[in-house]
Amino acid sequence: MAEFHEAVIIGGGPAGLTAGLYLMRAGIDALLLEKAILGGAVINTWQIENYPGFPEGISGKDLMERFSAHAKAFNLKIKEFASVEEVSLKDRLFTVKTEKNIYESKGIIIATGTQSIKLGIPGEDRFLGRGISFCATCDGMFFKDLDVAVIGGGDAAIEEGLSLANIVKKVYVIHRRDTLRAQKILQERAFKNSKIEFLFNKRPVEFKGKDSIEYIVLEDTRDKNITELKVDGVFIYAGSRPDVAFLGDLVDTDEEGFIITDENLATKTKGLFAAGDVRKKRLRQVSTAVGDGALAAFELERYLIELKQ
Ligand SMILES: Cc1cc2nc3c(=O)[nH]c(=O)nc-3n(C[C@H](O)[C@H](O)[C@H](O)COP(=O)(O)OP(=O)(O)OC[C@H]3O[C@@H](n4cnc5c(N)ncnc54)[C@H](O)[C@@H]3O)c2cc1C
């Protein structure tokens, strides 16, 4: 027997929790489904300095605990460890399936964010959890006073490289280009940090070791020269992609898989909205996810009013 809610939000990061807060304050019966624990991608981030209202910075965990507490204070119904596997639509009623339950709703907000991209090179799967990680805040302490490499040149790579530099002996930042994509303020801090060494124009082609990772095989992107770098740990920040296969053909996506919405966050299916990192947009941050969550909830409310009339 399916459990009915006027609205279902899929994903419990900044976008989903904001949408939940707005829906509850609008008097809409909303349920949020989160496949892991609440908080989303930022939950393991050591320090967030660009979310307004926290000039001294705040950890991702603390910020997201505030988001969750705020949504819960308005009685948002939340189910953690509920991974949505399929969404379908019949006669303007959505059916949402998780492994254990079936839900029905009149409107849906997709706020499932993105997942880290693997490099897809030899040794990556073998050493995952044996020296290779996607989360410095989670695993950095395992490498206290050791040498690690961070792969990537964007905000996440440089932020996490700076955070690792507080713990480890040395951080190599390996980037395939000769300039970084990260914000200027982060770049300046990293360039000044004596524990961080930049290896530009290099890309990893293999990870080697016995029981745990010992070497990264690097190819120079200009002359294809191969070298080996000895490390104890590797943190991969090679970007991220959404996974929205569970929506079937209810949404259109761009060539990278991000959901295409109009400016009111509506997808091609009436009653189905997308908010946050999962949708095609230019800036993926907590602040933009929050704005999306609020707008998607507002538009969903209008859609429900329209349905009643
Ligand atoms: C290392 C790192 C550092 C960052 N630092 C900053 C920063 O300093 N400042 C800043 O503004 N932004 C930062 N960001 C970006 C920020 O984390 C994202 O822009 C923001 O979290 C997007 O929010 P979201 O709600 O759209 O998605 P997410 O935060 O990704 O949340 C999506 C949620 O949906 C859940 N989910 C996914 N699929 C399903 C499913 N099928 N069923 C149920 N639940 C599902 C996920 O488990 C997740 O909890 C950082 C990101 C990373 C990775």
The ligand as an SDF file (V2000), in Angstrom:
LIG
                    3D

 53 58  0  0  0  0  0  0  0  0999 V2000
   34.5430   18.9810   -1.1210 C   0  0  0  0  0  0  0  0  0  0  0  0
   33.4850   19.9980   -1.3940 C   0  0  0  0  0  0  0  0  0  0  0  0
   33.6090   21.2690   -0.8610 C   0  0  0  0  0  0  0  0  0  0  0  0
   32.6230   22.2350   -1.1000 C   0  0  0  0  0  0  0  0  0  0  0  0
   32.7480   23.4700   -0.5390 N   0  0  0  0  0  0  0  0  0  0  0  0
   31.7690   24.4000   -0.7100 C   0  0  0  0  0  0  0  0  0  0  0  0
   31.8510   25.6730   -0.0740 C   0  0  0  0  0  0  0  0  0  0  0  0
   32.8250   25.9800    0.6290 O   0  0  0  0  0  0  0  0  0  0  0  0
   30.8390   26.5610   -0.2800 N   0  0  0  0  0  0  0  0  0  0  0  0
   29.7360   26.2560   -1.0530 C   0  0  0  0  0  0  0  0  0  0  0  0
   28.8310   27.0930   -1.1580 O   0  0  0  0  0  0  0  0  0  0  0  0
   29.6420   25.0540   -1.6670 N   0  0  0  0  0  0  0  0  0  0  0  0
   30.6240   24.1270   -1.5290 C   0  0  0  0  0  0  0  0  0  0  0  0
   30.5370   22.9100   -2.1610 N   0  0  0  0  0  0  0  0  0  0  0  0
   29.4000   22.6910   -3.0900 C   0  0  0  0  0  0  0  0  0  0  0  0
   28.1360   22.3120   -2.3270 C   0  0  0  0  0  0  0  0  0  0  0  0
   28.4200   21.1810   -1.5310 O   0  0  0  0  0  0  0  0  0  0  0  0
   26.9970   21.9950   -3.2830 C   0  0  0  0  0  0  0  0  0  0  0  0
   26.8060   23.0430   -4.2060 O   0  0  0  0  0  0  0  0  0  0  0  0
   25.6790   21.7710   -2.5160 C   0  0  0  0  0  0  0  0  0  0  0  0
   25.8440   20.7860   -1.5310 O   0  0  0  0  0  0  0  0  0  0  0  0
   24.5550   21.3660   -3.4650 C   0  0  0  0  0  0  0  0  0  0  0  0
   23.4260   21.0750   -2.7250 O   0  0  0  0  0  0  0  0  0  0  0  0
   22.2830   20.0810   -3.2840 P   0  0  0  0  0  0  0  0  0  0  0  0
   21.2420   20.0270   -2.2270 O   0  0  0  0  0  0  0  0  0  0  0  0
   21.8920   20.4950   -4.6470 O   0  0  0  0  0  0  0  0  0  0  0  0
   22.9990   18.6720   -3.4840 O   0  0  0  0  0  0  0  0  0  0  0  0
   23.8060   17.7640   -2.4460 P   0  0  0  0  0  0  0  0  0  0  0  0
   24.3950   18.5660   -1.3630 O   0  0  0  0  0  0  0  0  0  0  0  0
   24.7090   16.9380   -3.2940 O   0  0  0  0  0  0  0  0  0  0  0  0
   22.6800   16.8220   -1.8120 O   0  0  0  0  0  0  0  0  0  0  0  0
   22.0430   15.8450   -2.5800 C   0  0  0  0  0  0  0  0  0  0  0  0
   21.5250   14.7710   -1.6330 C   0  0  0  0  0  0  0  0  0  0  0  0
   20.6890   13.8770   -2.3750 O   0  0  0  0  0  0  0  0  0  0  0  0
   20.9270   12.5470   -1.9330 C   0  0  0  0  0  0  0  0  0  0  0  0
   20.5500   11.6230   -3.0120 N   0  0  0  0  0  0  0  0  0  0  0  0
   21.1840   11.4160   -4.1880 C   0  0  0  0  0  0  0  0  0  0  0  0
   20.5250   10.5000   -4.9250 N   0  0  0  0  0  0  0  0  0  0  0  0
   19.4570   10.1060   -4.1840 C   0  0  0  0  0  0  0  0  0  0  0  0
   18.4040    9.1720   -4.3910 C   0  0  0  0  0  0  0  0  0  0  0  0
   18.3220    8.4440   -5.5180 N   0  0  0  0  0  0  0  0  0  0  0  0
   17.4790    9.0030   -3.4190 N   0  0  0  0  0  0  0  0  0  0  0  0
   17.5380    9.7270   -2.2680 C   0  0  0  0  0  0  0  0  0  0  0  0
   18.5270   10.6400   -2.0160 N   0  0  0  0  0  0  0  0  0  0  0  0
   19.4590   10.8320   -2.9680 C   0  0  0  0  0  0  0  0  0  0  0  0
   22.4220   12.5380   -1.6290 C   0  0  0  0  0  0  0  0  0  0  0  0
   22.7520   11.4810   -0.7300 O   0  0  0  0  0  0  0  0  0  0  0  0
   22.6310   13.9200   -1.0180 C   0  0  0  0  0  0  0  0  0  0  0  0
   22.4890   13.9190    0.3910 O   0  0  0  0  0  0  0  0  0  0  0  0
   31.5030   21.9140   -1.9220 C   0  0  0  0  0  0  0  0  0  0  0  0
   31.3770   20.6350   -2.4590 C   0  0  0  0  0  0  0  0  0  0  0  0
   32.3690   19.6750   -2.2070 C   0  0  0  0  0  0  0  0  0  0  0  0
   32.2020   18.2950   -2.7850 C   0  0  0  0  0  0  0  0  0  0  0  0
  1  2  1  0
  2  3  1  0
  2 52  2  0
  3  4  2  0
  4  5  1  0
  4 50  1  0
  5  6  2  0
  6  7  1  0
  6 13  1  0
  7  8  2  0
  7  9  1  0
  9 10  1  0
 10 11  2  0
 10 12  1  0
 12 13  2  0
 13 14  1  0
 14 15  1  0
 14 50  1  0
 15 16  1  0
 16 17  1  0
 16 18  1  0
 18 19  1  0
 18 20  1  0
 20 21  1  0
 20 22  1  0
 22 23  1  0
 23 24  1  0
 24 25  2  0
 24 26  1  0
 24 27  1  0
 27 28  1  0
 28 29  2  0
 28 30  1  0
 28 31  1  0
 31 32  1  0
 32 33  1  0
 33 34  1  0
 33 48  1  0
 34 35  1  0
 35 36  1  0
 35 46  1  0
 36 37  1  0
 36 45  1  0
 37 38  2  0
 38 39  1  0
 39 40  1  0
 39 45  2  0
 40 41  1  0
 40 42  2  0
 42 43  1  0
 43 44  2  0
 44 45  1  0
 46 47  1  0
 46 48  1  0
 48 49  1  0
 50 51  2  0
 51 52  1  0
 52 53  1  0
M  END
$$$$
